[in-house]
Amino acid sequence: MARSLARDQEGISTLWSLIGVLILVIAILGVYYGYVVPRFPGPPIRAQGGDAVRVDYVGTFLEDGLVFDTSLVSVAQDNASHAKAFSFAWHGDWAPLSFTVGAGTVVKGFDNGVEGLAVGDTKTIVVPPALGYGISDPSKIFVKPLFEFVPVRLTMNATDFRTTYSTPAISGTSVADPFWGWPAGVSVAGTVVTVTNSPVPGLKYRPYGAWDAQIDSIDDGADGGVGRIVVHHLLDSNSADRVGKKDSSGKVQFVVTAVDVAAGTYTLNFNEPVKGRTLIFQVTMVSISRLY
């Protein structure tokens, strides 16, 4: 009986030893796999339809690389590295653009371009007009001569004079041309009002208040006695997308979109500045929120 009990105690002791060894092995393996073996994260979430995303972006024109919009204040403040288009506007605040992928709140080319991006990814998105802001209206685009001929003398009735110069026609007075800004003399004979433009040769004036134009010459007897003023618009290829006019609220009225010095022309575009243009967006994904 005593021997049987001894054998039982030896068996129990051996069992506990095995259990102890097993626990030790499990502990060692736990440390090994928990702290030594590298753990690889799962695949990142990539933007897809229905996701709420936030992205930073820099938008430029394909033709000249000028920045027309950005979400980044650092880009907005840096004109040396990021030259701005005339249409560029300062934001009230600077923050990533937030939208839901596929909801149609941004242009289709931009919307399609962010799909598949993970947080931290950067991508260049090319957006043609058909996937951007649409084609431009050709009736709002005007090609004009760099050397413009302006009559020395204009004739009109009193009503047209008042409409043009915002004052009644009185002989012997002088008015400022509403477009060019130069002085003009007024003469009234019956119902006919004659306005004689009198710019100074060599001086510069500012059409639309937007760029310099110089008086090259004045021929008082040209064109059958009407006279001819030759005005040289001082624009060059670097003026494209950099020169234009905004109204009092800051809305762009038109932009000079092309200057062809060889052909002697410049182009005024009264369309929205992004219409009819291929746009380049440098986009960085900031965050992705998925509801399911």
C-alpha positions as YAML, in Angstrom:
chain: A
units: angstrom
residues:
- id: 1
  name: MET
  ca: [0.00, 0.00, 0.00]
- id: 2
  name: ALA
  ca: [2.79, 2.41, 0.90]
- id: 3
  name: ARG
  ca: [4.55, 1.60, -2.36]
- id: 4
  name: SER
  ca: [1.36, 2.33, -4.29]
- id: 5
  name: LEU
  ca: [1.04, 5.71, -2.62]
- id: 6
  name: ALA
  ca: [4.66, 6.49, -3.40]
- id: 7
  name: ARG
  ca: [4.14, 5.65, -7.04]
- id: 8
  name: ASP
  ca: [1.06, 7.87, -7.14]
- id: 9
  name: GLN
  ca: [2.96, 10.78, -5.61]
- id: 10
  name: GLU
  ca: [5.79, 10.32, -8.11]
- id: 11
  name: GLY
  ca: [3.24, 10.37, -10.96]
- id: 12
  name: ILE
  ca: [1.62, 13.51, -9.66]
- id: 13
  name: SER
  ca: [5.01, 15.16, -9.28]
- id: 14
  name: THR
  ca: [5.91, 14.27, -12.85]
- id: 15
  name: LEU
  ca: [2.57, 15.64, -14.09]
- id: 16
  name: TRP
  ca: [3.12, 18.95, -12.33]
- id: 17
  name: SER
  ca: [6.60, 19.12, -13.77]
- id: 18
  name: LEU
  ca: [5.19, 18.65, -17.26]
- id: 19
  name: ILE
  ca: [2.55, 21.29, -16.62]
- id: 20
  name: GLY
  ca: [5.23, 23.69, -15.39]
- id: 21
  name: VAL
  ca: [7.34, 23.08, -18.49]
- id: 22
  name: LEU
  ca: [4.28, 23.59, -20.70]
- id: 23
  name: ILE
  ca: [3.45, 26.88, -19.00]
- id: 24
  name: LEU
  ca: [7.05, 28.03, -19.40]
- id: 25
  name: VAL
  ca: [7.06, 27.13, -23.11]
- id: 26
  name: ILE
  ca: [3.78, 28.96, -23.63]
- id: 27
  name: ALA
  ca: [5.17, 32.03, -21.85]
- id: 28
  name: ILE
  ca: [8.35, 31.96, -23.93]
- id: 29
  name: LEU
  ca: [6.35, 31.60, -27.16]
- id: 30
  name: GLY
  ca: [4.07, 34.45, -26.07]
- id: 31
  name: VAL
  ca: [7.05, 36.74, -25.52]
- id: 32
  name: TYR
  ca: [8.62, 35.63, -28.78]
- id: 33
  name: TYR
  ca: [5.57, 36.21, -30.93]
- id: 34
  name: GLY
  ca: [4.43, 39.25, -29.01]
- id: 35
  name: TYR
  ca: [7.70, 41.17, -28.93]
- id: 36
  name: VAL
  ca: [10.22, 39.52, -31.25]
- id: 37
  name: VAL
  ca: [8.34, 38.41, -34.36]
- id: 38
  name: PRO
  ca: [7.33, 41.50, -36.39]
- id: 39
  name: ARG
  ca: [3.61, 42.11, -36.76]
- id: 40
  name: PHE
  ca: [2.40, 43.38, -40.14]
- id: 41
  name: PRO
  ca: [-0.67, 45.59, -40.32]
- id: 42
  name: GLY
  ca: [-3.55, 44.72, -42.58]
- id: 43
  name: PRO
  ca: [-4.04, 46.46, -45.93]
- id: 44
  name: PRO
  ca: [-4.87, 50.20, -45.65]
- id: 45
  name: ILE
  ca: [-8.36, 51.53, -46.26]
- id: 46
  name: ARG
  ca: [-8.62, 52.96, -49.74]
- id: 47
  name: ALA
  ca: [-11.20, 55.56, -50.74]
- id: 48
  name: GLN
  ca: [-14.28, 54.24, -52.48]
- id: 49
  name: GLY
  ca: [-17.77, 55.45, -53.28]
- id: 50
  name: GLY
  ca: [-19.68, 56.56, -50.17]
- id: 51
  name: ASP
  ca: [-16.58, 57.34, -48.11]
- id: 52
  name: ALA
  ca: [-16.31, 60.76, -46.47]
- id: 53
  name: VAL
  ca: [-12.82, 62.00, -47.29]
- id: 54
  name: ARG
  ca: [-10.63, 65.01, -46.63]
- id: 55
  name: VAL
  ca: [-7.95, 65.92, -49.16]
- id: 56
  name: ASP
  ca: [-5.38, 68.66, -49.64]
- id: 57
  name: TYR
  ca: [-4.91, 69.84, -53.20]
- id: 58
  name: VAL
  ca: [-3.12, 72.26, -55.50]
- id: 59
  name: GLY
  ca: [-4.89, 73.09, -58.76]
- id: 60
  name: THR
  ca: [-2.96, 74.42, -61.76]
- id: 61
  name: PHE
  ca: [-3.67, 75.13, -65.42]
- id: 62
  name: LEU
  ca: [-2.15, 72.63, -67.88]
- id: 63
  name: GLU
  ca: [-0.89, 75.30, -70.29]
- id: 64
  name: ASP
  ca: [1.21, 77.42, -67.94]
- id: 65
  name: GLY
  ca: [1.28, 75.69, -64.53]
- id: 66
  name: LEU
  ca: [-0.18, 78.70, -62.72]
- id: 67
  name: VAL
  ca: [-2.03, 77.94, -59.48]
- id: 68
  name: PHE
  ca: [-5.73, 78.82, -59.66]
- id: 69
  name: ASP
  ca: [-6.75, 77.24, -56.34]
- id: 70
  name: THR
  ca: [-5.37, 75.33, -53.34]
- id: 71
  name: SER
  ca: [-6.34, 74.18, -49.86]
- id: 72
  name: LEU
  ca: [-2.83, 74.82, -48.51]
- id: 73
  name: VAL
  ca: [-1.97, 78.19, -46.98]
- id: 74
  name: SER
  ca: [1.74, 77.41, -47.47]
- id: 75
  name: VAL
  ca: [1.17, 77.25, -51.24]
- id: 76
  name: ALA
  ca: [-1.05, 80.32, -51.18]
- id: 77
  name: GLN
  ca: [1.66, 82.35, -49.48]
- id: 78
  name: ASP
  ca: [4.50, 81.12, -51.70]
- id: 79
  name: ASN
  ca: [4.45, 83.04, -54.98]
- id: 80
  name: ALA
  ca: [8.07, 82.23, -55.77]
- id: 81
  name: SER
  ca: [7.57, 78.47, -56.07]
- id: 82
  name: HIS
  ca: [3.85, 78.57, -56.84]
- id: 83
  name: ALA
  ca: [3.07, 81.43, -59.24]
- id: 84
  name: LYS
  ca: [-0.61, 82.37, -59.16]
- id: 85
  name: ALA
  ca: [-3.14, 82.85, -61.93]
- id: 86
  name: PHE
  ca: [-5.14, 86.09, -62.00]
- id: 87
  name: SER
  ca: [-8.23, 84.10, -60.99]
- id: 88
  name: PHE
  ca: [-6.61, 82.84, -57.77]
- id: 89
  name: ALA
  ca: [-8.57, 83.99, -54.72]
- id: 90
  name: TRP
  ca: [-7.57, 84.06, -51.05]
- id: 91
  name: HIS
  ca: [-9.70, 81.74, -48.88]
- id: 92
  name: GLY
  ca: [-11.52, 82.74, -45.74]
- id: 93
  name: ASP
  ca: [-9.92, 79.74, -44.06]
- id: 94
  name: TRP
  ca: [-7.45, 77.06, -45.10]
- id: 95
  name: ALA
  ca: [-8.42, 73.44, -44.54]
- id: 96
  name: PRO
  ca: [-8.55, 70.17, -46.48]
- id: 97
  name: LEU
  ca: [-11.48, 69.78, -48.87]
- id: 98
  name: SER
  ca: [-14.19, 67.55, -47.41]
- id: 99
  name: PHE
  ca: [-16.63, 65.61, -49.60]
- id: 100
  name: THR
  ca: [-18.27, 62.24, -50.06]
- id: 101
  name: VAL
  ca: [-16.78, 60.18, -52.87]
- id: 102
  name: GLY
  ca: [-19.31, 59.65, -55.66]
- id: 103
  name: ALA
  ca: [-21.85, 62.15, -54.29]
- id: 104
  name: GLY
  ca: [-21.31, 64.59, -57.16]
- id: 105
  name: THR
  ca: [-20.29, 67.55, -54.97]
- id: 106
  name: VAL
  ca: [-16.94, 67.92, -56.78]
- id: 107
  name: VAL
  ca: [-16.23, 67.70, -60.51]
- id: 108
  name: LYS
  ca: [-16.30, 64.16, -61.88]
- id: 109
  name: GLY
  ca: [-12.63, 64.00, -62.85]
- id: 110
  name: PHE
  ca: [-11.57, 64.98, -59.32]
- id: 111
  name: ASP
  ca: [-14.10, 62.58, -57.78]
- id: 112
  name: ASN
  ca: [-12.89, 59.66, -59.91]
- id: 113
  name: GLY
  ca: [-9.25, 60.54, -59.28]
- id: 114
  name: VAL
  ca: [-9.33, 60.16, -55.49]
- id: 115
  name: GLU
  ca: [-10.81, 56.66, -55.58]
- id: 116
  name: GLY
  ca: [-8.27, 54.07, -54.50]
- id: 117
  name: LEU
  ca: [-6.13, 56.48, -52.49]
- id: 118
  name: ALA
  ca: [-5.12, 55.59, -48.92]
- id: 119
  name: VAL
  ca: [-4.33, 58.12, -46.20]
- id: 120
  name: GLY
  ca: [-0.99, 59.76, -47.00]
- id: 121
  name: ASP
  ca: [-1.12, 58.90, -50.71]
- id: 122
  name: THR
  ca: [-0.41, 61.70, -53.19]
- id: 123
  name: LYS
  ca: [-1.59, 61.63, -56.79]
- id: 124
  name: THR
  ca: [-1.61, 63.90, -59.83]
- id: 125
  name: ILE
  ca: [-5.09, 64.05, -61.36]
- id: 126
  name: VAL
  ca: [-5.59, 65.38, -64.91]
- id: 127
  name: VAL
  ca: [-9.12, 66.72, -65.41]
- id: 128
  name: PRO
  ca: [-10.16, 67.57, -69.00]
- id: 129
  name: PRO
  ca: [-13.06, 70.00, -69.56]
- id: 130
  name: ALA
  ca: [-15.57, 67.17, -70.12]
- id: 131
  name: LEU
  ca: [-14.83, 65.84, -66.60]
- id: 132
  name: GLY
  ca: [-14.29, 69.28, -65.09]
- id: 133
  name: TYR
  ca: [-16.19, 72.53, -65.48]
- id: 134
  name: GLY
  ca: [-17.38, 71.98, -69.03]
- id: 135
  name: ILE
  ca: [-16.54, 73.56, -72.35]
- id: 136
  name: SER
  ca: [-16.25, 77.32, -72.75]
- id: 137
  name: ASP
  ca: [-18.76, 79.51, -74.61]
- id: 138
  name: PRO
  ca: [-17.02, 80.75, -77.79]
- id: 139
  name: SER
  ca: [-19.29, 83.81, -77.89]
- id: 140
  name: LYS
  ca: [-17.52, 85.02, -74.74]
- id: 141
  name: ILE
  ca: [-14.03, 84.83, -76.23]
- id: 142
  name: PHE
  ca: [-12.65, 87.83, -78.16]
- id: 143
  name: VAL
  ca: [-9.40, 88.02, -80.13]
- id: 144
  name: LYS
  ca: [-8.16, 91.60, -80.33]
- id: 145
  name: PRO
  ca: [-5.18, 93.36, -81.97]
- id: 146
  name: LEU
  ca: [-2.15, 94.30, -79.92]
- id: 147
  name: PHE
  ca: [-1.94, 97.47, -82.06]
- id: 148
  name: GLU
  ca: [-5.39, 99.02, -81.92]
- id: 149
  name: PHE
  ca: [-6.64, 101.90, -84.10]
- id: 150
  name: VAL
  ca: [-8.85, 104.42, -82.30]
- id: 151
  name: PRO
  ca: [-10.55, 107.37, -84.07]
- id: 152
  name: VAL
  ca: [-9.38, 110.84, -83.15]
- id: 153
  name: ARG
  ca: [-12.90, 112.25, -83.70]
- id: 154
  name: LEU
  ca: [-16.21, 110.64, -82.78]
- id: 155
  name: THR
  ca: [-19.68, 111.98, -83.63]
- id: 156
  name: MET
  ca: [-22.89, 111.17, -81.80]
- id: 157
  name: ASN
  ca: [-26.12, 112.71, -80.55]
- id: 158
  name: ALA
  ca: [-26.62, 114.27, -77.13]
- id: 159
  name: THR
  ca: [-28.34, 111.18, -75.71]
- id: 160
  name: ASP
  ca: [-25.51, 108.84, -76.71]
- id: 161
  name: PHE
  ca: [-22.97, 111.33, -75.37]
- id: 162
  name: ARG
  ca: [-24.67, 111.43, -71.96]
- id: 163
  name: THR
  ca: [-24.89, 107.62, -71.89]
- id: 164
  name: THR
  ca: [-21.19, 107.27, -72.75]
- id: 165
  name: TYR
  ca: [-19.70, 110.08, -70.68]
- id: 166
  name: SER
  ca: [-22.31, 110.41, -67.89]
- id: 167
  name: THR
  ca: [-22.56, 114.16, -68.37]
- id: 168
  name: PRO
  ca: [-24.46, 116.53, -70.73]
- id: 169
  name: ALA
  ca: [-22.72, 117.67, -73.92]
- id: 170
  name: ILE
  ca: [-21.48, 121.25, -73.58]
- id: 171
  name: SER
  ca: [-19.25, 122.87, -76.22]
- id: 172
  name: GLY
  ca: [-15.80, 123.83, -75.07]
- id: 173
  name: THR
  ca: [-15.70, 121.39, -72.17]
- id: 174
  name: SER
  ca: [-13.39, 118.43, -71.72]
- id: 175
  name: VAL
  ca: [-14.28, 114.94, -70.60]
- id: 176
  name: ALA
  ca: [-12.27, 111.80, -69.78]
- id: 177
  name: ASP
  ca: [-12.72, 108.85, -72.08]
- id: 178
  name: PRO
  ca: [-14.46, 106.21, -69.90]
- id: 179
  name: PHE
  ca: [-12.41, 103.36, -71.32]
- id: 180
  name: TRP
  ca: [-8.95, 104.79, -71.98]
- id: 181
  name: GLY
  ca: [-8.94, 107.60, -69.45]
- id: 182
  name: TRP
  ca: [-7.39, 110.20, -71.75]
- id: 183
  name: PRO
  ca: [-8.88, 113.71, -72.16]
- id: 184
  name: ALA
  ca: [-11.30, 114.54, -74.97]
- id: 185
  name: GLY
  ca: [-12.68, 117.88, -76.12]
- id: 186
  name: VAL
  ca: [-16.42, 118.42, -76.75]
- id: 187
  name: SER
  ca: [-18.02, 120.42, -79.57]
- id: 188
  name: VAL
  ca: [-21.78, 120.75, -80.18]
- id: 189
  name: ALA
  ca: [-23.30, 121.85, -83.52]
- id: 190
  name: GLY
  ca: [-27.08, 121.52, -83.50]
- id: 191
  name: THR
  ca: [-27.87, 117.90, -82.69]
- id: 192
  name: VAL
  ca: [-24.39, 116.64, -83.50]
- id: 193
  name: VAL
  ca: [-21.82, 116.24, -80.76]
- id: 194
  name: THR
  ca: [-18.17, 115.82, -81.80]
- id: 195
  name: VAL
  ca: [-15.69, 114.36, -79.36]
- id: 196
  name: THR
  ca: [-11.98, 114.87, -80.12]
- id: 197
  name: ASN
  ca: [-9.72, 112.40, -78.35]
- id: 198
  name: SER
  ca: [-6.47, 114.00, -77.18]
- id: 199
  name: PRO
  ca: [-4.06, 111.46, -75.72]
- id: 200
  name: VAL
  ca: [-0.38, 112.31, -75.43]
- id: 201
  name: PRO
  ca: [1.94, 110.33, -77.75]
- id: 202
  name: GLY
  ca: [4.32, 108.13, -75.78]
- id: 203
  name: LEU
  ca: [2.19, 108.14, -72.62]
- id: 204
  name: LYS
  ca: [0.70, 104.96, -71.17]
- id: 205
  name: TYR
  ca: [-2.96, 104.45, -70.34]
- id: 206
  name: ARG
  ca: [-4.73, 101.50, -68.69]
- id: 207
  name: PRO
  ca: [-7.59, 99.91, -70.64]
- id: 208
  name: TYR
  ca: [-10.06, 98.20, -68.28]
- id: 209
  name: GLY
  ca: [-7.73, 99.38, -65.52]
- id: 210
  name: ALA
  ca: [-5.93, 96.10, -66.12]
- id: 211
  name: TRP
  ca: [-2.73, 96.62, -68.17]
- id: 212
  name: ASP
  ca: [-0.61, 99.32, -69.78]
- id: 213
  name: ALA
  ca: [-1.19, 100.53, -73.33]
- id: 214
  name: GLN
  ca: [1.07, 103.10, -74.96]
- id: 215
  name: ILE
  ca: [0.17, 105.74, -77.55]
- id: 216
  name: ASP
  ca: [2.46, 104.96, -80.49]
- id: 217
  name: SER
  ca: [1.26, 107.68, -82.86]
- id: 218
  name: ILE
  ca: [-1.55, 110.08, -83.77]
- id: 219
  name: ASP
  ca: [-2.42, 110.91, -87.41]
- id: 220
  name: ASP
  ca: [-4.99, 113.68, -87.30]
- id: 221
  name: GLY
  ca: [-5.82, 113.48, -91.02]
- id: 222
  name: ALA
  ca: [-5.99, 109.70, -91.48]
- id: 223
  name: ASP
  ca: [-9.09, 107.73, -92.45]
- id: 224
  name: GLY
  ca: [-10.77, 110.51, -94.40]
- id: 225
  name: GLY
  ca: [-10.24, 113.15, -91.75]
- id: 226
  name: VAL
  ca: [-11.52, 111.09, -88.84]
- id: 227
  name: GLY
  ca: [-7.96, 110.69, -87.61]
- id: 228
  name: ARG
  ca: [-6.20, 107.65, -86.20]
- id: 229
  name: ILE
  ca: [-4.65, 106.94, -82.82]
- id: 230
  name: VAL
  ca: [-2.39, 103.86, -82.73]
- id: 231
  name: VAL
  ca: [-2.47, 102.24, -79.30]
- id: 232
  name: HIS
  ca: [0.00, 99.48, -78.45]
- id: 233
  name: HIS
  ca: [-1.29, 97.07, -75.79]
- id: 234
  name: LEU
  ca: [1.79, 96.18, -73.75]
- id: 235
  name: LEU
  ca: [1.03, 92.49, -73.33]
- id: 236
  name: ASP
  ca: [3.26, 89.49, -74.00]
- id: 237
  name: SER
  ca: [3.13, 85.72, -73.61]
- id: 238
  name: ASN
  ca: [3.78, 86.04, -69.86]
- id: 239
  name: SER
  ca: [0.54, 88.02, -69.51]
- id: 240
  name: ALA
  ca: [-1.64, 84.97, -70.23]
- id: 241
  name: ASP
  ca: [-3.67, 83.98, -67.14]
- id: 242
  name: ARG
  ca: [-1.92, 86.72, -65.15]
- id: 243
  name: VAL
  ca: [-3.94, 89.72, -66.35]
- id: 244
  name: GLY
  ca: [-7.67, 90.37, -66.15]
- id: 245
  name: LYS
  ca: [-10.40, 92.30, -64.40]
- id: 246
  name: LYS
  ca: [-12.49, 91.64, -61.30]
- id: 247
  name: ASP
  ca: [-15.64, 93.41, -60.17]
- id: 248
  name: SER
  ca: [-16.03, 95.13, -56.81]
- id: 249
  name: SER
  ca: [-16.94, 91.82, -55.13]
- id: 250
  name: GLY
  ca: [-13.80, 90.13, -56.43]
- id: 251
  name: LYS
  ca: [-15.55, 88.04, -59.09]
- id: 252
  name: VAL
  ca: [-13.49, 87.60, -62.25]
- id: 253
  name: GLN
  ca: [-15.07, 89.38, -65.21]
- id: 254
  name: PHE
  ca: [-12.50, 88.34, -67.79]
- id: 255
  name: VAL
  ca: [-8.95, 87.05, -68.14]
- id: 256
  name: VAL
  ca: [-6.34, 87.49, -70.86]
- id: 257
  name: THR
  ca: [-5.88, 83.82, -71.76]
- id: 258
  name: ALA
  ca: [-3.50, 84.14, -74.72]
- id: 259
  name: VAL
  ca: [-1.09, 86.61, -76.30]
- id: 260
  name: ASP
  ca: [0.34, 85.87, -79.75]
- id: 261
  name: VAL
  ca: [3.02, 88.48, -80.36]
- id: 262
  name: ALA
  ca: [3.86, 87.08, -83.80]
- id: 263
  name: ALA
  ca: [0.24, 87.34, -84.93]
- id: 264
  name: GLY
  ca: [-0.20, 90.64, -83.11]
- id: 265
  name: THR
  ca: [-3.23, 89.53, -81.08]
- id: 266
  name: TYR
  ca: [-4.40, 88.95, -77.52]
- id: 267
  name: THR
  ca: [-7.44, 87.04, -76.29]
- id: 268
  name: LEU
  ca: [-10.03, 88.19, -73.75]
- id: 269
  name: ASN
  ca: [-12.01, 85.34, -72.21]
- id: 270
  name: PHE
  ca: [-15.23, 86.23, -70.38]
- id: 271
  name: ASN
  ca: [-15.98, 82.61, -69.44]
- id: 272
  name: GLU
  ca: [-15.37, 81.39, -65.91]
- id: 273
  name: PRO
  ca: [-11.58, 80.96, -65.71]
- id: 274
  name: VAL
  ca: [-11.77, 77.16, -65.26]
- id: 275
  name: LYS
  ca: [-14.23, 76.54, -68.09]
- id: 276
  name: GLY
  ca: [-12.81, 74.89, -71.19]
- id: 277
  name: ARG
  ca: [-9.49, 74.26, -69.46]
- id: 278
  name: THR
  ca: [-7.59, 71.08, -68.67]
- id: 279
  name: LEU
  ca: [-6.85, 71.23, -64.96]
- id: 280
  name: ILE
  ca: [-4.06, 69.50, -63.03]
- id: 281
  name: PHE
  ca: [-4.64, 68.64, -59.36]
- id: 282
  name: GLN
  ca: [-1.92, 67.46, -56.99]
- id: 283
  name: VAL
  ca: [-3.98, 65.66, -54.32]
- id: 284
  name: THR
  ca: [-2.99, 64.20, -50.95]
- id: 285
  name: MET
  ca: [-5.44, 62.06, -48.98]
- id: 286
  name: VAL
  ca: [-5.74, 63.34, -45.41]
- id: 287
  name: SER
  ca: [-8.48, 61.13, -43.92]
- id: 288
  name: ILE
  ca: [-11.09, 58.53, -44.87]
- id: 289
  name: SER
  ca: [-14.28, 57.83, -42.88]
- id: 290
  name: ARG
  ca: [-16.34, 54.78, -43.76]
- id: 291
  name: LEU
  ca: [-19.80, 54.30, -42.31]
- id: 292
  name: TYR
  ca: [-19.93, 50.53, -42.87]
...
